[in-house]
Amino acid sequence: MKLLYRQMLSFFAVICTLLIIVTISFVNVTNRTLYTNTWRELQQDADSLIQDSIKYDQTTHQFKGLKTASLKSNASLLARQNVHFAIYSADHKKMFASNGYTAKLTKKEWQALKEGRTIQKKMDRPRLNISDKNKQKKSGPGPHPKMTDILRPYFYQGKLVAVVSIGTFVSTVEQSRHQIISNLLATFVIAMLVALVVSYLLARSSTQRISKMRRATHQIARGNYKVHIDTPGKDELDDLGRDFNQMADALQASQEEIRQQEERRRRFMADAAHEMRTPLTTINGLLEGLAYDAIPEEDKKHSIQLMQNDTRRLIRLVNDTLDYEKIRTNQISMDRKVFDATAVIDNLRAQLNKKAALQNDELVVDMPKVLRVYADYDRFVQIMFNIIQNAIQFTKNDKIEIAGRRLPKGAEFAVKDNGIGMTKEQTEKIWERFYKADRSRMNTQYGESGLGLAIVHHLVDLHGGTIKVQSKLGKGTTFTLFFPDREYAPHTITPQTTDEQQTAGQVEK
């Protein structure tokens, strides 16, 4: 069964159940009210009968009986209203009966009457002889119409003097009830039809919204991630629609990221192939020249040096790729300890002075005599080496400042250059793998692969630290790194890939 019909049936069942409950309750209340009103009217009639017909002795103030004439007059009047009565004495003798009305009083009822209680009977079958204009008065033992009546005692000076049994046909009460029930049934049928229409509209409203989601899902399956669902309300379906829109946005972003990543991968493969092909071609040509003794003796030393440089470029490219993959797959181990960072920076300056001189750069170190840092020694060297070498690569004829200081919860380092700088867009992407801020430098002697800064970012993450960059095109760049102390550094860190967290490299303003 479709959801539309299930919901429609559910709504209709709920409404019908409520209508049935209300109808039954109303019928019961109506029935009880009708009988209560009838009994109250009969009681009033009985009181009027006794007041009009009772006789007293003026001298002795004793009960003398009932006025027959008054009783007959009242009997004729009440008969037109289908009301009949009988009056009994205290010794159970019938004193008067209208139209042969004969009620049956049990011993239990007499006992209750003597105690002053009024008895109400909902249904009874008393004998009743009815006079007809065209027929003689008849009486018979056959079936008699159902009646509802009351038995009401009357006392004079504390003594029971009379009991009035007065009743009317149940058909009179039932006629009123049937009329009410008929009207109620007509109303019930109309209400059921309205409930059916309302149920359909409610169910259709919900299923239409679900159908919209279904169509949107099909669009998503076809690759259209720009589809969105209107969610003006605040119910569960609107919440689901908003979640759907978030999913669509996430899928669209993921698709775009996959496209960009594929483009970067393709570009990297082309760059890597190019970088490998050039040195391999050079090495192969030089080896062939040496093999066939085609290189003059005075050029052999230079040829060997060229092969060594190209071999180093290939080794760096392979090592960077392997390092990145290890970090990405969380296969790298960290051996963090406290050591002197100043000594490390001094050693790095000595190693990189020659490269800086080739660019006519000057390395300036501004650090305390001893600067304690909690980190993996080899990885710290790798981080600072890549950052400083990056500064040398993009700076000419200027100085590069390397600074360090203690902070309350760790050690901070800054590498500042006055090189070519970067745009805001470039600073947001430099942490991505395979990205190169300056593609014209990919064939330099440093063998830029586009993985160095991505590796740096991951290694800093593994230390529980932070790395930030501030740059301005044509003015230079400043990298700021923070390594937390042992008590503030997390023990286990799973690094996020820079492709998944591009905002990590946004510029702080």
C-alpha positions in Angstrom: 0.0 0.0 0.0 1.3 3.4 -0.9 2.2 5.9 1.8 -0.6 8.2 0.6 -3.2 5.6 1.4 -1.6 4.5 4.6 -1.5 8.0 5.9 -5.0 8.7 4.7 -6.2 5.6 6.4 -4.4 6.5 9.6 -5.9 10.0 9.7 -9.3 8.7 8.8 -9.1 6.0 11.5 -8.1 8.5 14.2 -10.9 10.9 13.2 -13.5 8.1 13.0 -12.5 6.7 16.3 -12.9 10.1 17.9 -16.3 10.6 16.2 -17.5 7.2 17.3 -16.5 7.9 20.9 -18.1 11.3 20.9 -21.3 9.8 19.3 -21.6 7.0 21.8 -21.0 9.4 24.7 -23.5 11.8 23.3 -26.2 9.1 22.8 -25.7 7.9 26.3 -25.9 11.4 27.8 -28.9 12.1 25.6 -30.7 8.9 26.7 -29.9 9.6 30.4 -31.1 13.2 30.0 -34.3 12.2 28.3 -35.2 9.7 31.0 -34.2 12.1 33.8 -36.3 14.9 32.4 -39.3 12.4 32.0 -38.9 11.2 35.6 -38.8 14.8 36.8 -42.0 15.7 34.9 -43.7 12.6 36.2 -42.7 13.5 39.7 -44.2 17.0 39.2 -47.4 15.4 37.9 -47.6 13.1 40.9 -47.1 16.0 43.3 -49.9 17.9 41.5 -52.2 14.9 41.7 -51.9 14.6 45.4 -52.1 18.3 46.1 -55.3 18.6 44.0 -57.1 15.4 45.3 -56.1 14.8 48.9 -58.8 15.2 51.6 -58.2 16.2 55.2 -60.5 16.3 58.2 -60.6 20.0 59.3 -61.4 19.1 62.9 -59.2 16.1 63.5 -56.6 17.0 60.9 -56.6 13.4 59.7 -56.2 12.0 56.2 -59.6 11.3 54.8 -58.9 9.9 51.3 -58.8 11.3 47.8 -61.2 13.4 45.7 -62.3 11.1 42.9 -63.6 13.9 40.7 -60.3 15.7 40.8 -58.5 12.5 40.0 -60.7 11.7 37.0 -60.2 15.3 35.7 -56.5 15.0 36.0 -56.6 11.5 34.6 -58.3 12.8 31.5 -55.9 15.6 31.1 -52.8 13.4 31.6 -54.1 10.7 29.2 -53.8 13.2 26.4 -50.1 13.4 27.2 -49.8 9.6 27.4 -49.4 9.7 31.1 -51.2 7.2 33.3 -51.2 6.7 37.0 -52.5 4.6 39.9 -52.7 5.5 43.6 -52.3 2.9 46.4 -53.0 3.1 50.1 -50.6 2.3 52.8 -52.0 -1.2 53.1 -51.2 -1.9 49.4 -54.8 -1.4 48.1 -55.4 0.4 44.9 -57.4 3.6 45.5 -57.5 4.9 41.9 -56.2 3.9 38.5 -56.5 5.9 35.2 -57.4 3.9 32.2 -56.9 0.6 34.1 -53.3 1.4 34.8 -52.0 -1.3 37.1 -48.4 -1.3 38.2 -46.7 -4.2 39.9 -45.0 -3.3 43.2 -42.7 -5.8 44.8 -42.1 -6.2 48.6 -38.6 -4.6 48.1 -40.2 -1.6 46.5 -42.8 -1.2 49.2 -40.1 -1.4 51.8 -38.2 1.4 50.0 -41.3 3.5 49.6 -42.0 3.2 53.4 -38.6 4.5 54.0 -39.4 7.6 51.9 -37.5 6.9 48.8 -38.7 7.6 45.3 -38.3 4.7 42.8 -37.6 5.3 39.1 -38.2 2.5 36.6 -36.7 2.8 33.2 -38.8 0.0 31.6 -41.8 -1.8 32.9 -44.7 -3.7 31.4 -47.7 -2.8 33.6 -51.2 -3.7 32.5 -53.2 -1.0 30.8 -56.8 -0.9 29.6 -57.3 1.8 27.0 -60.6 3.2 26.0 -61.3 3.6 22.3 -64.0 5.7 20.7 -65.0 2.9 18.3 -64.3 -0.1 20.5 -65.3 -1.1 23.9 -63.0 -1.0 26.8 -60.7 -4.0 26.6 -58.3 -5.6 28.8 -56.3 -8.7 28.3 -53.4 -10.7 29.5 -51.5 -10.3 26.2 -48.4 -8.2 25.7 -48.5 -4.6 27.0 -46.5 -1.6 25.8 -43.3 -0.7 27.7 -43.5 2.1 30.1 -41.2 4.2 32.3 -42.6 5.2 35.6 -41.9 6.4 39.1 -43.2 5.2 42.5 -43.5 8.1 44.9 -44.6 7.9 48.5 -46.6 10.6 50.3 -46.6 11.1 54.1 -48.9 12.9 56.4 -47.8 13.6 59.9 -45.0 11.1 59.6 -47.3 8.3 58.3 -47.5 6.8 54.8 -50.9 7.7 53.4 -50.5 7.1 49.6 -48.2 5.9 46.9 -48.5 7.2 43.4 -47.3 5.1 40.5 -47.2 7.3 37.5 -45.7 6.5 34.1 -45.6 7.2 30.4 -45.0 5.1 27.4 -41.3 4.4 26.6 -42.2 5.0 23.0 -42.8 8.6 23.8 -39.2 8.9 25.2 -37.8 6.7 22.5 -39.4 8.8 19.8 -37.5 11.8 21.0 -34.3 9.8 21.3 -34.7 8.3 17.8 -35.2 11.8 16.4 -32.0 13.0 18.1 -30.1 9.9 17.0 -31.3 10.3 13.4 -30.0 13.9 13.3 -26.8 12.7 15.0 -26.3 9.9 12.4 -26.8 12.4 9.6 -24.2 14.7 11.2 -21.9 11.7 11.7 -22.2 10.7 8.0 -21.4 14.3 7.0 -18.5 14.4 9.5 -17.1 11.1 8.1 -17.2 12.5 4.6 -15.4 15.7 5.8 -12.9 13.5 7.7 -12.3 11.5 4.5 -11.5 14.7 2.5 -9.4 16.2 5.3 -7.5 12.9 5.6 -6.8 12.9 1.9 -5.6 16.5 2.0 -3.3 15.9 5.0 -1.9 12.7 3.5 -1.4 14.3 0.1 0.4 17.3 1.6 2.9 15.0 3.3 3.4 12.7 0.3 3.9 15.6 -2.1 6.8 16.8 0.0 8.2 13.3 0.1 7.8 13.1 -3.7 9.8 16.3 -4.0 12.6 14.7 -2.0 12.4 11.6 -4.1 12.7 13.6 -7.3 15.6 15.6 -5.8 17.3 12.3 -4.8 17.0 11.1 -8.4 18.7 14.3 -9.5 21.5 13.7 -7.0 21.9 10.2 -8.3 22.3 11.6 -11.8 25.1 13.9 -10.6 23.1 17.1 -10.2 24.3 18.3 -6.8 22.9 21.8 -7.2 19.3 20.6 -6.5 17.8 22.1 -3.3 14.5 21.6 -1.5 12.4 24.4 -0.1 12.1 24.2 3.7 9.8 27.0 4.9 8.5 25.1 7.9 9.9 23.6 11.1 8.5 20.1 11.1 10.4 16.8 10.7 10.1 16.8 6.9 11.5 20.3 6.8 14.4 19.2 9.0 15.0 16.3 6.7 14.9 18.7 3.7 17.5 20.9 5.4 19.7 17.9 6.0 19.2 16.9 2.4 20.3 20.3 1.2 23.4 20.1 3.5 24.1 16.7 2.0 23.8 18.0 -1.5 26.1 20.9 -0.7 28.6 18.5 0.8 28.4 16.2 -2.2 28.9 19.2 -4.5 31.9 20.4 -2.5 33.3 16.9 -2.5 32.8 16.5 -6.2 34.6 19.8 -6.8 37.4 18.8 -4.4 37.7 15.5 -6.3 37.9 17.3 -9.5 40.6 19.7 -8.2 42.5 16.8 -6.6 42.4 14.9 -9.8 43.6 17.9 -11.7 46.5 18.3 -9.1 47.3 14.6 -9.4 47.4 14.8 -13.1 49.5 17.9 -13.0 51.8 16.3 -10.4 52.2 13.2 -12.5 53.1 15.3 -15.5 55.5 17.4 -13.4 57.1 14.4 -11.8 57.5 12.6 -15.2 59.0 15.8 -16.6 61.4 16.2 -13.6 62.4 12.6 -13.8 62.7 12.5 -17.6 65.1 15.5 -17.7 67.7 14.3 -15.2 67.4 10.7 -16.4 68.0 11.9 -20.0 71.0 13.9 -18.8 72.4 11.0 -16.8 71.8 8.6 -19.7 73.5 10.9 -22.2 76.5 11.4 -19.9 76.8 7.7 -19.2 76.7 6.9 -22.9 79.3 9.6 -23.5 81.6 8.1 -20.8 81.0 4.6 -22.1 82.0 5.5 -25.6 84.8 7.8 -24.4 83.1 10.7 -26.2 83.6 13.2 -23.3 87.0 14.9 -23.1 89.0 14.1 -20.1 88.8 17.6 -18.7 84.9 17.5 -18.8 84.5 14.1 -17.1 84.6 15.6 -13.6 81.9 18.1 -14.5 79.8 15.4 -16.1 79.9 13.3 -12.9 78.9 16.4 -10.9 75.9 16.9 -13.2 74.9 13.3 -12.7 75.2 13.6 -9.0 73.0 16.8 -8.9 70.3 15.2 -11.0 70.4 12.0 -8.9 69.9 14.1 -5.8 66.9 15.8 -7.4 65.4 12.3 -8.2 66.0 11.1 -4.6 64.4 14.2 -3.1 61.3 13.7 -5.3 61.0 10.1 -4.3 61.6 10.8 -0.6 59.1 13.6 -0.6 56.5 11.3 -2.1 57.2 8.5 0.3 57.2 10.8 3.3 53.8 12.3 2.3 52.3 8.9 1.8 53.5 7.7 5.2 52.1 10.7 6.9 48.8 10.5 5.0 48.4 6.8 6.0 49.5 7.5 9.6 52.5 5.1 9.3 55.0 7.5 10.7 56.3 7.2 14.2 57.1 10.1 16.5 59.8 10.1 19.2 59.2 13.4 20.9 61.7 14.7 23.5 63.0 18.0 24.8 66.1 19.5 23.1 67.8 22.8 22.3 66.2 24.3 19.1 68.9 27.0 18.9 71.6 24.5 18.2 69.4 22.9 15.5 68.8 26.3 13.8 72.5 27.1 13.9 73.3 23.8 12.2 70.7 24.4 9.5 72.0 27.9 8.9 75.5 26.4 8.4 74.1 23.8 6.0 72.0 26.3 4.0 74.4 29.2 3.9 75.8 28.0 0.6 72.4 27.8 -1.0 71.5 31.2 0.3 74.7 32.6 -1.1 73.8 31.3 -4.6 70.7 33.5 -4.3 72.7 36.3 -2.8 70.6 35.9 0.4 71.7 36.3 4.0 70.4 34.0 6.8 69.9 36.0 10.1 69.1 34.1 13.3 67.5 35.9 16.3 67.1 33.3 19.0 68.0 33.0 22.7 71.1 31.2 23.7 69.1 28.2 24.7 65.5 27.5 23.5 63.9 24.3 24.7 61.4 22.6 22.4 59.4 19.4 22.8 59.4 17.6 19.4 60.7 14.8 17.3 64.2 15.8 16.6 64.4 14.5 13.0 61.0 15.8 12.1 61.7 19.2 13.6 64.8 19.4 11.5 62.8 18.4 8.4 60.2 21.1 9.1 62.6 23.9 9.7 64.8 22.8 6.7 61.8 22.9 4.3 60.6 26.2 5.6 64.0 27.9 5.4 64.8 26.4 2.0 61.4 27.6 0.7 62.3 31.1 1.8 65.7 30.9 0.1 64.0 29.6 -3.1 61.7 32.6 -3.4 64.0 35.3 -2.2 66.9 37.0 -4.0 69.3 39.6 -2.9 67.8 40.0 0.5 67.9 38.6 4.0 65.9 35.8 5.6 65.1 36.2 9.3 64.8 33.1 11.6 63.5 33.9 15.1 62.4 31.9 18.1 61.0 32.6 21.5 59.4 30.9 24.5 55.7 31.2 25.2 53.8 30.2 28.3 52.8 26.8 26.8 55.4 26.1 24.2 58.0 27.4 21.8 57.3 29.7 18.8 59.4 30.0 15.6 59.1 32.5 12.7 60.8 32.4 9.3 60.4 35.8 7.5 61.6 36.6 4.0 61.2 39.6 1.7 60.7 37.5 -1.5 58.0 37.4 -4.1 55.2 36.9 -1.6 51.8 35.3 -2.4 48.2 36.4 -3.1 45.4 35.5 -0.7 44.3 32.7 -3.0 47.8 31.2 -3.1 48.1 31.3 0.7 44.9 29.3 1.0 46.2 26.6 -1.2 49.9 26.2 -0.3 49.2 23.4 2.1 47.5 21.3 -0.5 49.6 18.5 -2.0 51.0 19.0 -5.5 50.3 22.7 -5.3 53.1 25.1 -6.5 52.8 28.8 -5.8 55.3 29.5 -8.6 55.2 26.8 -11.3 58.1 28.5 -13.1 60.5 27.3 -10.4 59.6 23.6 -10.5 62.8 22.8 -12.5 65.2 24.7 -10.2 68.1 23.0 -8.5 66.0 22.4 -5.4 63.6 20.2 -7.4 60.3 21.6 -6.0 57.7 18.8 -6.1 54.7 20.6 -4.5 54.8 18.3 -1.4 57.2 20.1 0.9 54.7 22.4 2.6 52.0 19.7 2.7 54.5 17.5 4.5 55.4 20.4 6.9 51.7 21.0 7.7 51.2 17.3 8.5 54.3 17.0 10.7 53.2 20.1 12.7 49.8 18.6 13.2 51.4 15.4 14.5 53.1 17.5 17.1 49.8 19.0 18.2 51.2 22.4 17.1 50.1 25.1 14.6 51.5 26.7 11.5 50.3 30.0 10.1 51.3 32.1 7.1 51.1 35.8 6.4 52.1 37.0 3.0 51.7 39.9 0.6 52.4 39.7 -3.1 55.8 41.4 -3.9 56.5 42.1 -0.2 57.4 38.7 1.3 56.1 35.9 3.5 56.3 35.0 7.2 55.7 31.5 8.5 54.9 31.2 12.2 55.1 27.8 13.9 54.2 26.8 17.5 55.2 23.6 19.3 53.4 22.9 22.6 55.3 21.7 25.7 55.0 18.1 26.9 52.1 18.8 29.3 50.1 20.6 26.6 50.9 18.3 23.7 48.4 15.6 22.8 49.8 12.1 23.0 48.0 10.7 20.0 47.2 12.7 16.9 45.8 11.6 13.6 46.7 14.2 11.0 44.1 15.6 8.7 45.0 15.8 5.0 45.4 19.2 3.7 42.9 18.5 1.0 40.2 17.9 3.7 41.2 20.9 5.7 42.0 23.7 3.3 41.1 26.4 5.8 44.2 25.5 7.9 46.3 27.6 5.6 44.2 30.7 5.5 46.0 34.0 6.2 45.5 35.5 9.6 44.7 39.2 9.3 
